[in-house]
């Protein structure tokens, strides 16, 4: 789903190609710094995008930021928050196109930064959280990831998604309650 939309032909953007690869001149400055890229990768992974598709998702966020600048629109006030929301929307698009169970293992692999020993409690918790996230409706999963992983405020999430703060709070409350119930049912916590 993410593949095929990340590259554009000559004339796209100010450098003649995607994110600094254009033959028309010197490479354009990368619109995402390392911390923002890492956050985008994490939001994509938490949203269900498989590890193999994360680079494409990051490129898609870069492309959208470059297209926004090329169209003459004002730069986002908070590029990091904007990029996290775009990444979250990309993840929702991917998630709708795939069956949920096919990617649980891939998401866990992309989130895991260290090896867990077999039987380790954190592995069981990670699996239970991943299953719990899979069971949430897309809108609830989105605000949960943006609030607790991307560390956006309720106000920032509401502004970026174009919904009232009360809607964000309601979705968060419902999502946290559902995830907590799932973890208790699985006797993980």
LINCOR-V632977 format. One record per residue. N is the residue number from 1. OMEGA is omega in whole degrees, 0 to 359 (none if undefined). Layout:
N_OMEGA + N_OMEGA
//
This chain:
1_180 + 2_181 + 3_176 + 4_179 + 5_186 + 6_181 + 7_178 + 8_183 + 9_179 + 10_179 + 11_179 + 12_179 + 13_185 + 14_183 + 15_177 + 16_181 + 17_183 + 18_170 + 19_170 + 20_182 + 21_188 + 22_178 + 23_186 + 24_181 + 25_181 + 26_180 + 27_177 + 28_178 + 29_180 + 30_182 + 31_179 + 32_174 + 33_185 + 34_180 + 35_179 + 36_178 + 37_179 + 38_179 + 39_178 + 40_178 + 41_182 + 42_179 + 43_178 + 44_181 + 45_179 + 46_177 + 47_175 + 48_180 + 49_181 + 50_181 + 51_182 + 52_182 + 53_181 + 54_178 + 55_178 + 56_179 + 57_178 + 58_179 + 59_179 + 60_177 + 61_177 + 62_181 + 63_180 + 64_177 + 65_178 + 66_178 + 67_178 + 68_179 + 69_182 + 70_181 + 71_179 + 72_177 + 73_180 + 74_178 + 75_178 + 76_178 + 77_180 + 78_184 + 79_181 + 80_179 + 81_179 + 82_181 + 83_178 + 84_179 + 85_177 + 86_178 + 87_179 + 88_177 + 89_177 + 90_179 + 91_178 + 92_178 + 93_181 + 94_184 + 95_179 + 96_186 + 97_184 + 98_174 + 99_187 + 100_186 + 101_182 + 102_186 + 103_180 + 104_180 + 105_179 + 106_180 + 107_179 + 108_179 + 109_181 + 110_179 + 111_186 + 112_180 + 113_177 + 114_180 + 115_175 + 116_176 + 117_178 + 118_180 + 119_180 + 120_181 + 121_182 + 122_177 + 123_179 + 124_178 + 125_179 + 126_180 + 127_180 + 128_178 + 129_179 + 130_177 + 131_178 + 132_177 + 133_180 + 134_184 + 135_180 + 136_171 + 137_186 + 138_183 + 139_178 + 140_179 + 141_181 + 142_182 + 143_178 + 144_179 + 145_181 + 146_182 + 147_190 + 148_175 + 149_180 + 150_175 + 151_175 + 152_176 + 153_177 + 154_180 + 155_180 + 156_179 + 157_181 + 158_181 + 159_182 + 160_181 + 161_180 + 162_178 + 163_178 + 164_178 + 165_179 + 166_178 + 167_178 + 168_180 + 169_180 + 170_179 + 171_179 + 172_181 + 173_181 + 174_181 + 175_180 + 176_179 + 177_180 + 178_180 + 179_178 + 180_179 + 181_180 + 182_181 + 183_176 + 184_178 + 185_179 + 186_180 + 187_178 + 188_178 + 189_none
//
